[in-house]
Amino acid sequence: MPRYMMLMHPADFPAAGDPLPADSVAKMMQFNEELVQAGVLLSADGLDQPETGSRVRFEGGRPTVTDGPFTEAKELIGGYWIIQASSQEEAVEWARRCPAEDGDMIEVRPIQRYPGDDA
């Protein structure tokens, strides 16, 4: 069955050290449980604050490292799910069911398959 990655692009992150709102966490855990019960969830995780990340860019044959925080919030990823679904439409429908906050965005992308890939 095809696999898809759902990438959460949050509208904003809580300030470093601030806990995530308990009600939002509970809603997201319930959504994750729905994915598990449906047998489609393969993996999921939230990511730490952007301040803790690093980016490695490659230009001219040389890597350049930039440590967070990053100014372009629209490029940030707050977490991900890897699901299996029969089609892009089914994967998008799962993303539509996510209890996301106003301004959040979920990008749904097929995971590339390679010759001989049994997944």
C-alpha positions in Angstrom: 0.0 0.0 0.0 1.4 3.5 -0.8 2.8 5.5 2.0 2.4 9.2 2.6 4.0 11.8 4.8 1.9 14.5 6.4 4.0 17.4 7.4 2.6 19.8 10.0 3.5 23.5 9.3 2.3 25.2 12.5 1.2 28.9 12.3 3.5 29.4 15.3 5.4 27.6 18.0 5.0 28.2 21.7 7.9 30.1 23.3 10.8 28.0 24.2 10.1 26.4 27.6 6.4 26.9 27.4 4.4 23.7 27.6 2.0 22.9 24.7 -1.6 23.6 25.6 -3.1 20.5 27.3 -6.3 20.6 25.3 -4.4 20.8 22.0 -2.2 17.8 23.0 -5.3 15.8 24.0 -7.0 16.5 20.7 -3.9 15.5 18.7 -3.4 12.3 20.8 -7.0 11.4 20.0 -6.4 12.0 16.3 -3.3 9.8 16.5 -5.3 7.1 18.2 -7.9 7.3 15.3 -5.1 6.7 12.8 -3.8 3.7 14.9 -7.3 2.2 15.2 -7.8 2.6 11.4 -4.5 0.7 10.9 -3.0 3.5 8.8 -0.4 5.1 11.1 3.2 3.9 10.6 5.1 6.6 12.5 4.4 10.0 14.0 6.4 12.5 16.1 6.4 16.2 17.0 9.5 18.1 16.6 11.3 20.3 19.2 11.5 24.1 19.0 13.1 25.6 15.9 15.8 27.1 18.1 17.2 23.6 18.6 17.6 22.8 14.9 20.3 23.3 12.4 20.1 23.5 8.6 22.9 22.2 6.3 22.8 23.9 2.8 24.9 22.7 -0.1 26.3 25.2 -2.6 29.4 25.1 -4.7 30.2 21.7 -3.4 30.4 22.9 0.2 28.0 22.4 3.1 27.2 25.5 5.2 25.5 25.1 8.6 23.0 27.5 10.1 21.7 27.0 13.6 18.2 28.0 14.6 16.1 29.9 15.2 15.0 30.5 11.6 13.3 33.6 10.5 11.0 32.0 7.9 8.2 30.5 10.0 6.4 29.2 6.9 9.3 26.9 6.3 9.1 25.3 9.7 7.8 21.8 10.4 6.3 21.1 13.8 5.9 17.3 13.3 4.9 14.6 10.9 2.9 11.4 10.4 3.7 8.6 8.0 0.6 6.8 7.0 -0.4 4.1 4.5 -3.4 4.9 2.4 -4.8 3.6 -0.8 -4.6 7.0 -2.6 -3.5 10.6 -2.3 -7.2 11.5 -1.8 -7.4 9.1 1.2 -4.2 10.6 2.7 -5.6 14.1 2.2 -8.8 13.1 3.9 -6.9 12.0 6.9 -5.1 15.3 7.0 -8.4 17.1 6.8 -9.5 15.3 10.0 -6.5 16.6 12.0 -7.5 18.9 14.9 -5.1 21.7 13.7 -5.2 25.3 14.9 -6.1 28.3 12.8 -3.3 29.1 10.4 -1.7 25.7 10.6 -1.1 23.8 7.3 -0.5 20.1 6.6 1.4 19.2 3.5 0.6 15.7 2.2 3.3 14.0 0.0 3.7 10.5 -1.3 6.8 8.7 -0.2 8.8 7.8 -3.2 9.0 4.2 -4.1 12.1 2.6 -5.6 12.5 -0.6 -7.7 12.4 -3.6 -5.4 10.7 -1.6 -2.6 8.2 -3.8 -0.9 6.8 -1.1 1.4 
